[in-house]
């Protein structure tokens, strides 16, 4: 049985040691320690079967690597460009697992890589963001753009997904 309470939001402010910039993994560990200490947060990982999109290769095969030219134009030092309706991997630096995570931020559920492609790729994906005002010569919506531009597609499926389940959380004490 779960108990539902109204949402409460907190501003959490932290400071690293002067002059030290933590790595992503160090920052995650620091956040985990803070949440455990201040909110008495206890969690465990479990697998749940959830609706996801499987990223698969389309019927005509993948169209990746940008045709030999940089998908980012004349930006020689760029490795990636992203924005509303745009994701470009400027050199062969993006794996399909990374693309799946990025696409998951743009659609209504997680995306799981099921392409079987193991390399890293350069590509440009441009789509018309859902809810954006219509315009002449707009690129297609994201599902169509993935098929037309990358030769991949998103198939709805139910798959086991690792999730964090909250066992305990308390309101923090004042500073």
Residue frames as a rotation matrix with the C-alpha (Angstrom) as fourth column:
UNK 1
0.586 0.810 0.000 0.00
0.810 -0.586 0.000 0.00
0.000 0.000 -1.000 0.00
UNK 2
-0.526 -0.763 0.376 1.37
0.756 -0.621 -0.204 3.41
0.389 0.177 0.904 -0.88
UNK 3
0.220 0.517 -0.828 0.68
0.775 -0.608 -0.174 6.68
-0.593 -0.603 -0.534 0.83
UNK 4
-0.120 -0.198 0.973 0.21
0.854 -0.520 -0.001 9.74
0.506 0.831 0.232 -1.30
UNK 5
0.128 0.096 -0.987 0.92
0.696 -0.718 0.021 13.22
-0.706 -0.690 -0.159 -0.01
UNK 6
0.980 0.194 -0.042 0.91
0.117 -0.735 -0.668 16.58
-0.161 0.650 -0.743 -1.77
UNK 7
0.371 -0.885 0.282 4.15
0.766 0.120 -0.632 17.40
0.525 0.451 0.722 -3.54
UNK 8
0.875 -0.266 -0.404 6.66
0.101 -0.717 0.689 19.43
-0.473 -0.644 -0.601 -1.56
UNK 9
0.666 -0.667 0.335 9.62
0.422 -0.034 -0.906 21.06
0.615 0.745 0.259 -3.26
UNK 10
0.707 -0.545 -0.450 12.99
0.367 -0.261 0.893 21.91
-0.604 -0.797 0.015 -1.71
UNK 11
0.779 -0.627 -0.013 15.88
-0.395 -0.475 -0.787 24.05
0.487 0.618 -0.617 -2.85
UNK 12
0.794 -0.607 -0.040 19.09
0.479 0.582 0.657 22.13
-0.376 -0.541 0.753 -2.23
UNK 13
0.808 -0.585 0.069 22.25
-0.450 -0.689 -0.568 24.19
0.380 0.428 -0.820 -2.33
UNK 14
0.785 -0.620 -0.006 25.67
0.506 0.634 0.585 22.60
-0.359 -0.462 0.811 -2.16
UNK 15
0.732 -0.647 -0.213 29.22
-0.680 -0.679 -0.277 23.79
0.035 0.348 -0.937 -2.53
UNK 16
0.770 -0.580 -0.266 32.24
0.471 0.798 -0.376 21.80
0.430 0.164 0.888 -3.57
UNK 17
0.355 -0.762 -0.542 35.64
0.652 -0.214 0.728 22.34
-0.670 -0.611 0.421 -2.00
UNK 18
0.668 -0.080 -0.740 37.09
-0.334 -0.921 -0.202 25.54
-0.665 0.382 -0.641 -3.43
UNK 19
-0.068 -0.729 -0.681 38.76
-0.945 -0.172 0.278 24.97
-0.320 0.662 -0.678 -6.78
UNK 20
-0.860 -0.184 0.475 37.64
-0.103 0.976 0.192 21.33
-0.499 0.116 -0.859 -7.04
UNK 21
-0.125 0.818 -0.561 35.23
-0.992 -0.108 0.063 20.36
-0.009 0.564 0.826 -9.78
UNK 22
-0.249 0.038 0.968 33.76
-0.378 0.916 -0.133 16.92
-0.892 -0.399 -0.214 -9.10
UNK 23
-0.977 -0.006 -0.215 33.33
-0.195 0.441 0.876 14.40
0.090 0.897 -0.432 -11.88
UNK 24
-0.167 0.976 -0.143 29.80
-0.715 -0.020 0.699 13.32
0.679 0.218 0.701 -12.78
UNK 25
0.119 0.174 -0.977 30.22
0.325 0.923 0.204 10.10
0.938 -0.342 0.054 -10.75
UNK 26
-0.784 -0.447 -0.431 31.60
0.557 -0.199 -0.806 12.04
0.275 -0.872 0.405 -7.76
UNK 27
-0.793 0.547 0.268 28.70
-0.565 -0.825 0.013 14.52
0.229 -0.141 0.963 -7.94
UNK 28
0.106 0.850 -0.516 26.18
-0.391 0.513 0.764 11.65
0.914 0.121 0.387 -8.00
UNK 29
-0.139 -0.232 -0.963 27.81
0.681 0.684 -0.263 10.07
0.719 -0.692 0.063 -4.97
UNK 30
-0.977 -0.213 -0.020 27.80
0.171 -0.720 -0.673 13.42
0.129 -0.661 0.739 -3.14
UNK 31
-0.427 0.895 0.125 24.09
-0.757 -0.430 0.492 13.88
0.494 0.116 0.862 -3.95
UNK 32
0.158 0.448 -0.880 23.33
0.079 0.883 0.464 10.34
0.984 -0.143 0.104 -2.80
UNK 33
-0.558 -0.444 -0.702 25.10
0.719 0.164 -0.675 11.01
0.415 -0.881 0.227 0.54
UNK 34
-0.946 0.238 0.221 23.25
-0.296 -0.912 -0.284 14.31
0.134 -0.333 0.933 0.98
UNK 35
-0.106 0.978 -0.180 19.84
-0.679 0.061 0.732 12.72
0.727 0.200 0.657 0.33
UNK 36
0.047 0.049 -0.998 20.63
0.455 0.888 0.065 9.83
0.889 -0.457 0.019 2.67
UNK 37
-0.775 -0.461 -0.433 21.79
0.589 -0.276 -0.760 12.19
0.230 -0.843 0.485 5.43
UNK 38
-0.940 0.340 0.031 19.18
-0.336 -0.902 -0.270 14.98
-0.064 -0.265 0.962 5.19
UNK 39
-0.126 0.960 -0.250 16.09
-0.935 -0.031 0.354 13.08
0.332 0.279 0.901 3.96
UNK 40
-0.346 -0.100 0.933 16.92
-0.584 0.801 -0.131 9.66
-0.734 -0.590 -0.335 5.46
UNK 41
0.397 0.495 -0.773 16.35
-0.917 0.174 -0.360 8.38
-0.044 0.851 0.523 1.94
UNK 42
-0.452 -0.445 0.773 16.51
-0.328 0.889 0.320 4.62
-0.829 -0.109 -0.548 1.49
UNK 43
0.391 0.530 -0.752 16.08
-0.896 0.030 -0.444 3.10
-0.213 0.847 0.487 -1.97
UNK 44
-0.221 -0.486 0.845 16.61
-0.045 0.871 0.489 -0.18
-0.974 0.070 -0.214 -3.73
UNK 45
-0.560 -0.022 -0.828 16.90
-0.818 -0.142 0.557 -1.10
-0.130 0.990 0.062 -7.40
UNK 46
-0.238 0.490 0.839 14.34
0.052 0.869 -0.493 -3.42
-0.970 -0.073 -0.232 -8.90
UNK 47
-0.998 -0.066 -0.020 13.26
-0.022 0.042 0.999 -4.53
-0.065 0.997 -0.043 -12.32
UNK 48
-0.158 0.987 -0.023 9.75
-0.017 -0.026 -1.000 -3.66
-0.987 -0.158 0.020 -13.51
UNK 49
-0.540 0.088 0.837 8.11
0.823 0.264 0.503 -4.38
-0.176 0.961 -0.215 -16.82
UNK 50
-0.079 0.424 -0.902 7.20
0.145 -0.890 -0.432 -0.96
-0.986 -0.165 0.009 -18.22
UNK 51
0.806 0.321 0.497 6.11
0.544 -0.072 -0.836 0.52
-0.233 0.944 -0.233 -21.55
UNK 52
-0.055 -0.872 -0.486 9.22
0.027 -0.488 0.873 1.65
-0.998 0.035 0.050 -23.44
UNK 53
0.864 0.116 -0.490 10.27
-0.483 -0.083 -0.872 2.30
-0.142 0.990 -0.016 -27.00
UNK 54
0.339 -0.775 0.533 12.78
0.465 0.631 0.621 -0.10
-0.818 0.037 0.574 -28.48
UNK 55
0.360 -0.356 -0.862 15.20
-0.759 -0.649 -0.049 1.65
-0.542 0.672 -0.504 -30.86
UNK 56
0.264 -0.186 0.946 15.59
0.347 0.934 0.087 -0.79
-0.900 0.306 0.311 -33.75
UNK 57
-0.806 -0.540 -0.242 17.08
-0.098 -0.281 0.955 -0.75
-0.584 0.793 0.173 -37.25
UNK 58
0.151 0.893 -0.423 14.47
-0.653 -0.231 -0.721 0.05
-0.742 0.385 0.549 -39.92
UNK 59
0.705 0.320 0.633 13.70
0.135 0.815 -0.564 -2.11
-0.696 0.483 0.531 -42.93
UNK 60
0.918 -0.357 0.172 16.22
0.122 -0.157 -0.980 -0.40
0.376 0.921 -0.100 -45.24
UNK 61
0.185 -0.901 -0.393 19.12
0.921 0.299 -0.252 -0.41
0.344 -0.315 0.884 -42.78
UNK 62
0.420 -0.065 -0.905 20.71
0.630 -0.697 0.342 2.39
-0.653 -0.714 -0.252 -40.76
UNK 63
0.457 -0.316 0.831 21.72
0.600 -0.580 -0.551 5.71
0.656 0.751 -0.076 -42.34
UNK 64
0.869 -0.262 -0.419 24.42
0.280 -0.439 0.854 7.00
-0.408 -0.860 -0.308 -40.02
UNK 65
-0.030 -0.999 0.014 27.83
0.812 -0.016 0.584 8.70
-0.583 0.029 0.812 -40.30
UNK 66
0.341 0.231 -0.911 26.57
0.073 -0.973 -0.220 11.86
-0.937 0.009 -0.349 -42.01
UNK 67
0.918 0.104 0.384 27.63
0.372 0.116 -0.921 10.96
-0.140 0.988 0.068 -45.55
UNK 68
0.162 -0.963 0.216 31.29
0.951 0.094 -0.295 11.85
0.263 0.253 0.931 -44.95
UNK 69
-0.353 -0.283 0.892 30.72
0.117 -0.959 -0.258 15.50
0.928 0.013 0.371 -44.02
UNK 70
-0.961 -0.063 -0.269 30.30
0.272 -0.047 -0.961 16.84
0.048 -0.997 0.063 -40.51
UNK 71
-0.105 0.994 0.028 26.64
0.870 0.078 0.487 16.93
0.482 0.075 -0.873 -39.46
UNK 72
0.350 0.192 -0.917 27.52
0.767 -0.620 0.163 20.09
-0.538 -0.761 -0.364 -37.52
UNK 73
0.974 0.053 0.220 28.71
0.188 -0.729 -0.659 22.14
0.125 0.683 -0.720 -40.47
UNK 74
0.332 -0.907 0.261 31.91
0.186 -0.209 -0.960 24.11
0.925 0.367 0.099 -40.18
UNK 75
0.658 -0.130 0.741 32.40
-0.731 -0.345 0.589 23.83
0.179 -0.929 -0.323 -36.40
UNK 76
0.116 -0.688 -0.717 35.68
-0.395 0.630 -0.669 21.88
0.911 0.361 -0.199 -36.32
UNK 77
-0.824 -0.532 0.194 35.83
-0.359 0.226 -0.906 21.53
0.438 -0.816 -0.377 -32.52
UNK 78
-0.030 0.897 0.441 32.19
-1.000 -0.031 -0.004 20.65
0.010 -0.441 0.897 -31.89
UNK 79
-0.974 -0.225 0.035 31.40
-0.227 0.973 -0.046 17.12
-0.024 -0.053 -0.998 -30.76
UNK 80
-0.495 0.868 -0.027 27.66
0.869 0.495 -0.030 17.49
-0.013 -0.038 -0.999 -30.32
UNK 81
-0.908 0.366 0.205 24.86
-0.345 -0.930 0.129 19.95
0.238 0.046 0.970 -30.93
UNK 82
-0.538 0.794 -0.283 21.45
0.824 0.566 0.025 19.76
0.180 -0.219 -0.959 -29.32
UNK 83
-0.923 0.367 -0.115 18.46
-0.316 -0.894 -0.317 22.01
-0.219 -0.256 0.941 -29.05
UNK 84
-0.048 0.976 0.212 14.72
-0.316 0.187 -0.930 21.98
-0.948 -0.112 0.299 -29.57
UNK 85
0.859 0.512 -0.020 14.18
-0.214 0.323 -0.922 19.69
-0.466 0.796 0.386 -32.54
UNK 86
0.584 -0.718 -0.378 17.88
-0.538 0.005 -0.843 19.02
0.607 0.696 -0.384 -33.17
UNK 87
0.659 -0.567 0.494 20.43
-0.258 0.446 0.857 16.44
-0.706 -0.692 0.148 -32.14
UNK 88
0.815 -0.473 -0.335 23.69
-0.321 0.113 -0.940 16.19
0.483 0.874 -0.060 -34.04
UNK 89
0.662 -0.725 0.192 26.69
0.234 0.443 0.865 14.03
-0.712 -0.528 0.463 -33.27
UNK 90
0.733 -0.303 -0.610 29.46
-0.585 -0.738 -0.336 15.94
-0.348 0.602 -0.718 -35.05
UNK 91
-0.310 -0.822 -0.477 31.95
-0.912 0.399 -0.095 13.13
0.268 0.406 -0.874 -35.31
UNK 92
0.157 0.385 -0.909 31.73
-0.155 0.919 0.362 9.40
0.975 0.084 0.204 -34.88
UNK 93
-0.791 -0.504 0.347 31.34
-0.335 -0.119 -0.935 9.76
0.512 -0.856 -0.074 -31.11
UNK 94
-0.260 0.791 0.553 27.78
-0.952 -0.115 -0.283 8.70
-0.160 -0.600 0.783 -30.24
UNK 95
-0.999 -0.012 0.052 26.76
-0.010 0.999 0.050 5.12
-0.053 0.050 -0.997 -29.49
UNK 96
-0.402 0.912 -0.087 23.24
0.028 0.107 0.994 3.84
0.915 0.397 -0.069 -30.01
UNK 97
-0.084 0.324 -0.942 22.87
0.959 0.283 0.011 3.49
0.270 -0.903 -0.334 -26.23
UNK 98
-0.756 -0.229 -0.613 23.64
0.429 -0.881 -0.200 7.24
-0.494 -0.414 0.765 -25.88
UNK 99
-0.869 0.495 0.026 21.19
-0.255 -0.490 0.833 8.06
0.425 0.717 0.552 -28.67
UNK 100
-0.213 0.821 -0.529 18.51
0.556 0.547 0.625 5.98
0.803 -0.161 -0.573 -26.91
UNK 101
-0.302 0.048 -0.952 18.96
0.915 -0.265 -0.304 7.93
-0.267 -0.963 0.036 -23.67
UNK 102
-0.934 -0.088 -0.345 18.79
0.007 -0.973 0.230 11.24
-0.356 0.213 0.910 -25.56
UNK 103
-0.681 0.728 -0.077 15.66
-0.107 0.005 0.994 10.19
0.725 0.685 0.074 -27.44
UNK 104
-0.263 0.570 -0.779 14.07
0.864 0.499 0.073 9.12
0.430 -0.653 -0.623 -24.15
UNK 105
-0.654 -0.017 -0.756 14.17
0.484 -0.777 -0.402 12.77
-0.581 -0.630 0.516 -23.07
UNK 106
-0.892 0.248 -0.378 12.16
-0.433 -0.707 0.559 13.75
-0.128 0.663 0.738 -26.15
UNK 107
-0.381 0.781 -0.494 9.39
-0.213 0.446 0.869 11.13
0.900 0.437 -0.004 -26.11
UNK 108
0.251 0.685 0.684 6.90
-0.796 -0.256 0.548 10.03
0.550 -0.682 0.481 -23.47
UNK 109
0.965 0.024 0.263 8.82
-0.187 0.768 0.613 6.99
-0.187 -0.640 0.745 -22.19
UNK 110
0.134 -0.976 0.174 12.26
-0.438 0.099 0.893 5.44
-0.889 -0.196 -0.415 -21.88
UNK 111
0.752 -0.031 -0.658 14.05
-0.629 0.262 -0.732 4.28
0.195 0.964 0.178 -25.03
UNK 112
0.423 -0.573 0.702 16.05
-0.236 0.678 0.696 1.05
-0.875 -0.460 0.152 -25.00
UNK 113
-0.094 -0.556 -0.826 18.73
-0.977 -0.110 0.185 0.33
-0.193 0.824 -0.533 -27.61
UNK 114
0.302 0.195 0.933 17.86
-0.053 0.981 -0.187 -2.84
-0.952 0.007 0.306 -29.52
UNK 115
0.665 -0.065 -0.744 19.69
-0.718 -0.332 -0.612 -1.95
-0.207 0.941 -0.268 -32.75
UNK 116
0.810 -0.474 0.345 22.56
0.447 0.880 0.160 -4.39
-0.380 0.025 0.925 -32.32
UNK 117
0.630 -0.603 0.490 24.87
0.209 -0.475 -0.854 -1.62
0.748 0.641 -0.173 -33.61
UNK 118
0.647 -0.422 -0.635 28.06
0.755 0.238 0.611 -1.51
-0.107 -0.875 0.473 -31.54
UNK 119
-0.311 -0.849 0.426 30.04
0.882 -0.425 -0.203 1.35
0.353 0.313 0.882 -33.06
UNK 120
-0.117 0.251 -0.961 29.94
0.456 -0.846 -0.276 5.09
-0.882 -0.471 -0.016 -32.58
UNK 121
-0.060 0.303 0.951 28.43
0.998 -0.003 0.064 7.31
0.022 0.953 -0.302 -35.24
UNK 122
-0.869 -0.061 -0.491 28.09
0.050 -0.998 0.034 10.82
-0.492 0.005 0.871 -36.62
UNK 123
-0.434 0.778 0.454 24.60
0.861 0.210 0.463 11.91
0.265 0.592 -0.761 -37.63
UNK 124
-0.961 0.274 0.047 22.12
-0.278 -0.936 -0.215 14.76
-0.015 -0.219 0.976 -37.67
UNK 125
-0.472 0.876 -0.099 18.52
0.865 0.482 0.142 14.32
0.172 -0.018 -0.985 -36.51
UNK 126
-0.975 0.215 -0.059 16.18
-0.205 -0.968 -0.145 17.24
-0.088 -0.129 0.988 -37.02
UNK 127
-0.498 0.865 -0.064 12.47
0.815 0.492 0.307 17.15
0.297 0.101 -0.949 -36.18
UNK 128
-0.318 0.533 0.784 9.53
-0.238 -0.845 0.478 19.44
0.918 -0.034 0.396 -35.50
UNK 129
-0.994 -0.089 -0.055 9.05
0.030 0.264 -0.964 19.48
0.101 -0.960 -0.260 -31.71
UNK 130
-0.286 0.944 -0.162 5.57
0.807 0.329 0.491 18.46
0.517 0.010 -0.856 -30.64
UNK 131
0.395 0.559 -0.729 3.54
0.854 -0.516 0.067 21.50
-0.338 -0.650 -0.681 -29.62
UNK 132
-0.620 -0.637 -0.458 5.79
0.361 -0.750 0.554 23.93
-0.696 0.178 0.695 -31.52
UNK 133
0.209 0.734 -0.646 3.94
-0.359 -0.557 -0.749 26.37
-0.910 0.389 0.147 -33.77
UNK 134
0.457 -0.012 0.889 3.47
0.692 0.633 -0.347 25.03
-0.558 0.774 0.297 -37.29
UNK 135
0.131 -0.455 -0.881 5.70
-0.448 -0.820 0.357 26.54
-0.884 0.348 -0.311 -39.97
UNK 136
0.889 0.132 -0.439 6.27
-0.458 0.235 -0.857 26.13
-0.010 0.963 0.270 -43.67
UNK 137
0.337 -0.785 -0.520 8.99
-0.352 0.407 -0.843 23.62
0.873 0.467 -0.139 -44.57
UNK 138
0.305 -0.190 0.933 9.01
-0.944 0.065 0.322 22.23
-0.122 -0.980 -0.160 -41.02
UNK 139
-0.735 -0.552 -0.394 10.90
-0.572 0.817 -0.077 18.97
0.365 0.169 -0.916 -40.51
UNK 140
0.022 0.786 -0.618 8.79
-0.084 0.617 0.782 15.90
0.996 0.035 0.080 -39.65
UNK 141
0.710 0.256 0.656 7.76
-0.676 -0.014 0.737 14.86
0.197 -0.967 0.163 -36.15
UNK 142
-0.039 -0.893 0.449 10.40
-0.952 0.170 0.256 12.90
-0.305 -0.417 -0.856 -34.21
UNK 143
0.192 0.122 0.974 9.13
-0.112 0.989 -0.102 9.36
-0.975 -0.089 0.204 -34.97
UNK 144
0.944 0.174 0.279 9.11
0.259 0.129 -0.957 10.03
-0.202 0.976 0.077 -38.72
UNK 145
0.661 -0.748 -0.062 12.43
-0.727 -0.617 -0.302 11.91
0.188 0.245 -0.951 -38.59
UNK 146
0.029 -0.656 0.754 14.16
-0.667 0.549 0.503 8.94
-0.744 -0.518 -0.422 -36.90
UNK 147
0.415 0.202 0.887 12.98
0.364 0.857 -0.366 6.64
-0.834 0.474 0.282 -39.70
UNK 148
0.967 0.063 0.245 13.69
0.252 -0.316 -0.914 8.98
0.020 0.947 -0.322 -42.61
UNK 149
0.688 -0.708 0.160 16.97
-0.647 -0.698 -0.309 10.49
0.330 0.109 -0.938 -41.43
UNK 150
-0.127 -0.786 0.606 18.62
-0.954 0.264 0.143 7.67
-0.272 -0.559 -0.783 -39.46
UNK 151
-0.180 0.120 -0.976 17.04
-0.575 0.792 0.203 4.51
0.798 0.598 -0.073 -40.87
UNK 152
-0.969 -0.070 -0.236 16.00
0.158 0.560 -0.813 3.54
0.189 -0.825 -0.532 -37.34
UNK 153
-0.141 0.950 0.277 12.60
-0.224 -0.303 0.926 3.38
0.964 0.068 0.255 -35.68
UNK 154
-0.816 0.008 0.578 10.97
-0.578 -0.018 -0.816 3.41
0.004 -1.000 0.019 -32.27
UNK 155
-0.311 0.706 -0.637 8.73
-0.052 0.656 0.753 0.43
0.949 0.267 -0.167 -31.57
UNK 156
0.043 0.381 0.923 6.44
-0.952 -0.263 0.153 0.43
0.302 -0.886 0.352 -28.51
UNK 157
-0.085 -0.104 -0.991 7.13
0.072 0.991 -0.110 -2.57
0.994 -0.081 -0.077 -26.26
UNK 158
0.812 0.172 0.557 6.92
-0.548 -0.102 0.830 -3.67
0.200 -0.980 0.011 -22.65
UNK 159
0.237 -0.829 -0.507 10.36
0.141 0.545 -0.826 -4.59
0.961 0.125 0.246 -21.33
UNK 160
0.619 -0.137 -0.774 12.01
0.786 0.115 0.608 -5.05
0.006 -0.984 0.179 -17.94
UNK 161
0.277 -0.492 0.825 13.55
0.073 -0.846 -0.529 -1.73
0.958 0.206 -0.198 -16.84
UNK 162
-0.342 -0.471 -0.813 15.75
0.881 0.139 -0.452 -1.08
0.326 -0.871 0.368 -13.80
UNK 163
0.306 0.474 0.826 14.07
0.042 -0.873 0.485 1.49
0.951 -0.114 -0.287 -11.54
UNK 164
-0.875 -0.484 0.000 14.79
0.056 -0.103 -0.993 2.92
0.481 -0.869 0.117 -8.10
UNK 165
0.235 0.945 -0.227 12.05
0.409 0.116 0.905 2.18
0.882 -0.305 -0.359 -5.57
UNK 166
-0.383 -0.316 0.868 11.85
-0.543 -0.683 -0.488 4.42
0.747 -0.658 0.090 -2.50
UNK 167
-0.242 0.217 -0.946 11.70
0.617 0.787 0.023 2.47
0.749 -0.578 -0.325 0.76
UNK 168
0.334 0.282 -0.899 11.82
0.907 -0.356 0.225 5.46
-0.257 -0.891 -0.375 3.08
UNK 169
-0.470 -0.462 0.752 12.03
0.538 -0.825 -0.170 9.25
0.699 0.325 0.637 2.96
UNK 170
0.116 0.449 -0.886 11.47
0.956 -0.293 -0.023 11.86
-0.270 -0.844 -0.464 5.66
UNK 171
0.849 0.126 0.513 11.03
0.259 -0.946 -0.197 15.59
0.460 0.300 -0.836 5.63
UNK 172
-0.141 -0.986 -0.090 14.42
0.632 -0.020 -0.775 17.18
0.762 -0.166 0.626 6.34
UNK 173
0.322 0.135 -0.937 15.11
0.879 -0.411 0.243 19.06
-0.352 -0.902 -0.251 9.51
UNK 174
0.994 0.016 0.110 15.70
0.057 -0.926 -0.374 22.82
0.095 0.378 -0.921 9.13
UNK 175
0.279 -0.954 0.110 19.28
0.289 -0.025 -0.957 23.97
0.916 0.299 0.269 8.54
